[in-house]
Amino acid sequence: SDNANSWQALFGLAYRLASAESIEEAAQWTLNMLTTTRPDTAGGVFLAMTRGAKPAAPNTLPKEEPTPSPEPNLIAFTTWDNRSYRPPAASIVQSVLTTGSAVIARDIADDEELQSADSRGEYSTTHAMVVPITAGQDKGQSPRHQGFLHLYTTDATGGFESTDLEFTMAAAGVLGAAIENIYTRRQLTRSLRNSRKQIEQLRERLEDAVQIIGDSDEIKRVKSLISRVAKT
């Protein structure tokens, strides 16, 4: 059935996100899965860093820790027929971020307050759905990442139902877990690189000290041990 195929696609997404190298990549894969299971939809993912250090780009180490920003930014989107992406109305976004609850807006084609214009100033969204995304929410703390997943359609007969909401919320949960995993992995990589740098510095200082002490067999064994530790 279509429902079974959709949930199978969700399981496939969870497996694929485990190998995502960036938050943006994970967000794009999630959107692609959602819009593939429902081809008449477009959407976007917005995310903000609400606390803690911002993860570095792959294979880089930031010189400074950026200040977290509470404003979610668009990090991935998908549309059809080369149309421009239409973000959700500010009033819907505010409701989702404030309450932490998802919103379905149906039959909003004539309601400019619940729409936002595209690049040509046109309003054509018929139905919309906005689902919160959270990641890194420890007990007693706000989420490290906070944002939302937005889907919409211009199909007048294809409104979002409760089953669509349930499925999209599950996808947002999978994406939130992937975001935290990517963040944690990058923090660990940064820590390991710093540790290796400190070991290398220690090795150089010890080698200098050994050269002063002498070059006996015992000292040679110490040098060999230092060299092996530095390489690991």
Disulfide bonds with the S-S distance in Angstrom:
none
